Amino acid sequence: MRRHIPALHAGQQDLVSNLDGLFLVRVERVSYRWHPQKPFLALRFSILEPTSFEALSFSGRLYCTERALWKLNWFLRDFGYDTELLSRDQVDEKALLNLRGVIRTSPSPIQHMSIGESFGQP
């Protein structure tokens, strides 16, 4: 059986690891991951603009700990999440799909890029 694995070739991997700037993105995939100390949402974003990057996508995390709730709340409001669900303290993974917003990214010294580092907080 053959499987298509995006970014398997080195060219796209180099571009994704050097993403730096503001990007209009769409939420492509969301998954809640439970962890005893740091539960988080794993997100996959596809870049819509600038058009020179629109074939690329990248992933990140939004932590759901008490200290990080301000960032999760900011993300949900900024991306236009359903205010009724938000007022009931509910996150529906299906409701997050296809939401659009702007993310600022910067190169990360580790192998993956955390959304926490990407949202403009030094």
PyRosetta script that sets phi, psi and omega in degrees:
from pyrosetta import init, pose_from_sequence

init()
pose = pose_from_sequence("MRRHIPALHAGQQDLVSNLDGLFLVRVERVSYRWHPQKPFLALRFSILEPTSFEALSFSGRLYCTERALWKLNWFLRDFGYDTELLSRDQVDEKALLNLRGVIRTSPSPIQHMSIGESFGQP")
pose.set_psi(1, 135.1)
pose.set_omega(1, 177.5)
pose.set_phi(2, -98.7)
pose.set_psi(2, 141.8)
pose.set_omega(2, 176.9)
pose.set_phi(3, -128.0)
pose.set_psi(3, 139.4)
pose.set_omega(3, 175.3)
pose.set_phi(4, -88.5)
pose.set_psi(4, 123.0)
pose.set_omega(4, -179.8)
pose.set_phi(5, -120.1)
pose.set_psi(5, 103.3)
pose.set_omega(5, -179.0)
pose.set_phi(6, -59.0)
pose.set_psi(6, 145.0)
pose.set_omega(6, 176.5)
pose.set_phi(7, 69.0)
pose.set_psi(7, 18.3)
pose.set_omega(7, 178.1)
pose.set_phi(8, -68.2)
pose.set_psi(8, -38.0)
pose.set_omega(8, 179.1)
pose.set_phi(9, -74.5)
pose.set_psi(9, 153.5)
pose.set_omega(9, -171.9)
pose.set_phi(10, -68.0)
pose.set_psi(10, -30.1)
pose.set_omega(10, -175.5)
pose.set_phi(11, -57.7)
pose.set_psi(11, -48.8)
pose.set_omega(11, -179.4)
pose.set_phi(12, -70.4)
pose.set_psi(12, -36.7)
pose.set_omega(12, -179.8)
pose.set_phi(13, -59.4)
pose.set_psi(13, -40.4)
pose.set_omega(13, 178.6)
pose.set_phi(14, -64.8)
pose.set_psi(14, -41.8)
pose.set_omega(14, 179.4)
pose.set_phi(15, -64.2)
pose.set_psi(15, -43.5)
pose.set_omega(15, -178.7)
pose.set_phi(16, -65.3)
pose.set_psi(16, -38.9)
pose.set_omega(16, -178.8)
pose.set_phi(17, -71.1)
pose.set_psi(17, -15.6)
pose.set_omega(17, -179.9)
pose.set_phi(18, -109.3)
pose.set_psi(18, 18.4)
pose.set_omega(18, 178.8)
pose.set_phi(19, -62.6)
pose.set_psi(19, 127.7)
pose.set_omega(19, 179.6)
pose.set_phi(20, -149.9)
pose.set_psi(20, 117.5)
pose.set_omega(20, 177.8)
pose.set_phi(21, 137.8)
pose.set_psi(21, -165.4)
pose.set_omega(21, 178.9)
pose.set_phi(22, -97.3)
pose.set_psi(22, 135.6)
pose.set_omega(22, -178.4)
pose.set_phi(23, -137.0)
pose.set_psi(23, 136.9)
pose.set_omega(23, 168.9)
pose.set_phi(24, -84.3)
pose.set_psi(24, 123.1)
pose.set_omega(24, -174.6)
pose.set_phi(25, -127.9)
pose.set_psi(25, 163.5)
pose.set_omega(25, 175.1)
pose.set_phi(26, -124.5)
pose.set_psi(26, 137.5)
pose.set_omega(26, 177.7)
pose.set_phi(27, -73.2)
pose.set_psi(27, 118.1)
pose.set_omega(27, -175.9)
pose.set_phi(28, -96.2)
pose.set_psi(28, -36.8)
pose.set_omega(28, -176.5)
pose.set_phi(29, -151.8)
pose.set_psi(29, 143.8)
pose.set_omega(29, 179.1)
pose.set_phi(30, -139.4)
pose.set_psi(30, 140.3)
pose.set_omega(30, 176.9)
pose.set_phi(31, -149.5)
pose.set_psi(31, 128.5)
pose.set_omega(31, 176.3)
pose.set_phi(32, -82.3)
pose.set_psi(32, 131.0)
pose.set_omega(32, 179.6)
pose.set_phi(33, -120.7)
pose.set_psi(33, 118.9)
pose.set_omega(33, 179.5)
pose.set_phi(34, -84.9)
pose.set_psi(34, 136.5)
pose.set_omega(34, 175.4)
pose.set_phi(35, -143.0)
pose.set_psi(35, 140.0)
pose.set_omega(35, -175.5)
pose.set_phi(36, -54.6)
pose.set_psi(36, -41.8)
pose.set_omega(36, -179.0)
pose.set_phi(37, -96.7)
pose.set_psi(37, -34.5)
pose.set_omega(37, -173.1)
pose.set_phi(38, -138.1)
pose.set_psi(38, 79.5)
pose.set_omega(38, 173.2)
pose.set_phi(39, -67.1)
pose.set_psi(39, 150.6)
pose.set_omega(39, -176.8)
pose.set_phi(40, -152.1)
pose.set_psi(40, 163.1)
pose.set_omega(40, 170.2)
pose.set_phi(41, -99.1)
pose.set_psi(41, 124.4)
pose.set_omega(41, 173.7)
pose.set_phi(42, -92.3)
pose.set_psi(42, 123.9)
pose.set_omega(42, -176.4)
pose.set_phi(43, -121.5)
pose.set_psi(43, 145.5)
pose.set_omega(43, 173.4)
pose.set_phi(44, -119.7)
pose.set_psi(44, 125.8)
pose.set_omega(44, -178.6)
pose.set_phi(45, -112.4)
pose.set_psi(45, 141.4)
pose.set_omega(45, 169.6)
pose.set_phi(46, -109.3)
pose.set_psi(46, 139.0)
pose.set_omega(46, -177.0)
pose.set_phi(47, -83.1)
pose.set_psi(47, 129.9)
pose.set_omega(47, 177.8)
pose.set_phi(48, -100.5)
pose.set_psi(48, -40.3)
pose.set_omega(48, 178.2)
pose.set_phi(49, -143.2)
pose.set_psi(49, 146.0)
pose.set_omega(49, 1.7)
pose.set_phi(50, -69.0)
pose.set_psi(50, 151.4)
pose.set_omega(50, -173.5)
pose.set_phi(51, -62.4)
pose.set_psi(51, -22.9)
pose.set_omega(51, 178.9)
pose.set_phi(52, -67.1)
pose.set_psi(52, -16.3)
pose.set_omega(52, 179.1)
pose.set_phi(53, -111.5)
pose.set_psi(53, 5.5)
pose.set_omega(53, -169.0)
pose.set_phi(54, -66.1)
pose.set_psi(54, -15.4)
pose.set_omega(54, 177.1)
pose.set_phi(55, -84.3)
pose.set_psi(55, -5.7)
pose.set_omega(55, -175.4)
pose.set_phi(56, -96.0)
pose.set_psi(56, 156.6)
pose.set_omega(56, 172.4)
pose.set_phi(57, -141.8)
pose.set_psi(57, 160.3)
pose.set_omega(57, 177.8)
pose.set_phi(58, -149.0)
pose.set_psi(58, 163.8)
pose.set_omega(58, -177.8)
pose.set_phi(59, -122.5)
pose.set_psi(59, 164.1)
pose.set_omega(59, 179.0)
pose.set_phi(60, -164.6)
pose.set_psi(60, -178.8)
pose.set_omega(60, -177.9)
pose.set_phi(61, -126.9)
pose.set_psi(61, 147.1)
pose.set_omega(61, 168.0)
pose.set_phi(62, -122.6)
pose.set_psi(62, 115.6)
pose.set_omega(62, -177.9)
pose.set_phi(63, -76.4)
pose.set_psi(63, 148.7)
pose.set_omega(63, -177.0)
pose.set_phi(64, -113.1)
pose.set_psi(64, 26.2)
pose.set_omega(64, 176.7)
pose.set_phi(65, -78.7)
pose.set_psi(65, 164.9)
pose.set_omega(65, -178.3)
pose.set_phi(66, -58.9)
pose.set_psi(66, -40.5)
pose.set_omega(66, -179.6)
pose.set_phi(67, -69.1)
pose.set_psi(67, -25.4)
pose.set_omega(67, -175.3)
pose.set_phi(68, -100.4)
pose.set_psi(68, 2.2)
pose.set_omega(68, -176.9)
pose.set_phi(69, -62.6)
pose.set_psi(69, -30.1)
pose.set_omega(69, 178.7)
pose.set_phi(70, -61.1)
pose.set_psi(70, -37.7)
pose.set_omega(70, -178.7)
pose.set_phi(71, -72.6)
pose.set_psi(71, -40.2)
pose.set_omega(71, 176.3)
pose.set_phi(72, -63.1)
pose.set_psi(72, -44.3)
pose.set_omega(72, 178.6)
pose.set_phi(73, -61.9)
pose.set_psi(73, -43.7)
pose.set_omega(73, 177.7)
pose.set_phi(74, -59.4)
pose.set_psi(74, -47.5)
pose.set_omega(74, -179.9)
pose.set_phi(75, -58.8)
pose.set_psi(75, -48.9)
pose.set_omega(75, -177.4)
pose.set_phi(76, -61.6)
pose.set_psi(76, -43.8)
pose.set_omega(76, 179.8)
pose.set_phi(77, -68.0)
pose.set_psi(77, -44.0)
pose.set_omega(77, -176.7)
pose.set_phi(78, -66.7)
pose.set_psi(78, -32.1)
pose.set_omega(78, -179.0)
pose.set_phi(79, -90.1)
pose.set_psi(79, 2.7)
pose.set_omega(79, 174.8)
pose.set_phi(80, 80.3)
pose.set_psi(80, 34.0)
pose.set_omega(80, 178.5)
pose.set_phi(81, -65.9)
pose.set_psi(81, 151.4)
pose.set_omega(81, -178.9)
pose.set_phi(82, -55.1)
pose.set_psi(82, 116.8)
pose.set_omega(82, -176.3)
pose.set_phi(83, -67.3)
pose.set_psi(83, -29.3)
pose.set_omega(83, 178.2)
pose.set_phi(84, -66.4)
pose.set_psi(84, -44.5)
pose.set_omega(84, 176.8)
pose.set_phi(85, -63.9)
pose.set_psi(85, -40.8)
pose.set_omega(85, 179.8)
pose.set_phi(86, -63.5)
pose.set_psi(86, -40.6)
pose.set_omega(86, 179.6)
pose.set_phi(87, -66.8)
pose.set_psi(87, -22.6)
pose.set_omega(87, 176.6)
pose.set_phi(88, -94.7)
pose.set_psi(88, 9.7)
pose.set_omega(88, 179.9)
pose.set_phi(89, 58.7)
pose.set_psi(89, 39.4)
pose.set_omega(89, -179.7)
pose.set_phi(90, -117.6)
pose.set_psi(90, 138.7)
pose.set_omega(90, 173.8)
pose.set_phi(91, -118.4)
pose.set_psi(91, 116.6)
pose.set_omega(91, 179.1)
pose.set_phi(92, -103.2)
pose.set_psi(92, 116.6)
pose.set_omega(92, -177.5)
pose.set_phi(93, -58.2)
pose.set_psi(93, -38.3)
pose.set_omega(93, 179.8)
pose.set_phi(94, -67.4)
pose.set_psi(94, -33.6)
pose.set_omega(94, 179.3)
pose.set_phi(95, -71.3)
pose.set_psi(95, -20.1)
pose.set_omega(95, 178.8)
pose.set_phi(96, -80.2)
pose.set_psi(96, -25.0)
pose.set_omega(96, -177.3)
pose.set_phi(97, -61.5)
pose.set_psi(97, 138.8)
pose.set_omega(97, 177.5)
pose.set_phi(98, 70.9)
pose.set_psi(98, 5.4)
pose.set_omega(98, 173.3)
pose.set_phi(99, -67.2)
pose.set_psi(99, 149.2)
pose.set_omega(99, -177.6)
pose.set_phi(100, -123.0)
pose.set_psi(100, 147.9)
pose.set_omega(100, 178.3)
pose.set_phi(101, -171.6)
pose.set_psi(101, 179.2)
pose.set_omega(101, -178.3)
pose.set_phi(102, -105.8)
pose.set_psi(102, 134.0)
pose.set_omega(102, 177.7)
pose.set_phi(103, -126.9)
pose.set_psi(103, 137.9)
pose.set_omega(103, 172.7)
pose.set_phi(104, -100.9)
pose.set_psi(104, 125.6)
pose.set_omega(104, 179.7)
pose.set_phi(105, -115.0)
pose.set_psi(105, 160.8)
pose.set_omega(105, 173.7)
pose.set_phi(106, -147.0)
pose.set_psi(106, 153.2)
pose.set_omega(106, 179.5)
pose.set_phi(107, -58.1)
pose.set_psi(107, 140.1)
pose.set_omega(107, -178.4)
pose.set_phi(108, -109.5)
pose.set_psi(108, 139.0)
pose.set_omega(108, -178.8)
pose.set_phi(109, -73.1)
pose.set_psi(109, -11.3)
pose.set_omega(109, 177.7)
pose.set_phi(110, -104.2)
pose.set_psi(110, 175.5)
pose.set_omega(110, -172.2)
pose.set_phi(111, -67.9)
pose.set_psi(111, -26.9)
pose.set_omega(111, 179.6)
pose.set_phi(112, -119.8)
pose.set_psi(112, 161.7)
pose.set_omega(112, -178.4)
pose.set_phi(113, -107.5)
pose.set_psi(113, 125.5)
pose.set_omega(113, 178.1)
pose.set_phi(114, -89.2)
pose.set_psi(114, 138.2)
pose.set_omega(114, 178.1)
pose.set_phi(115, -62.6)
pose.set_psi(115, -32.6)
pose.set_omega(115, 178.2)
pose.set_phi(116, -56.2)
pose.set_psi(116, -35.3)
pose.set_omega(116, 177.0)
pose.set_phi(117, -79.3)
pose.set_psi(117, -21.5)
pose.set_omega(117, -171.5)
pose.set_phi(118, -88.1)
pose.set_psi(118, -20.9)
pose.set_omega(118, -171.4)
pose.set_phi(119, -84.4)
pose.set_psi(119, 18.8)
pose.set_omega(119, 170.0)
pose.set_phi(120, 90.6)
pose.set_psi(120, 7.2)
pose.set_omega(120, 177.3)
pose.set_phi(121, -95.8)
pose.set_psi(121, 123.1)
pose.set_omega(121, -179.4)
pose.set_phi(122, -67.6)
pose.dump_pdb("model.pdb")
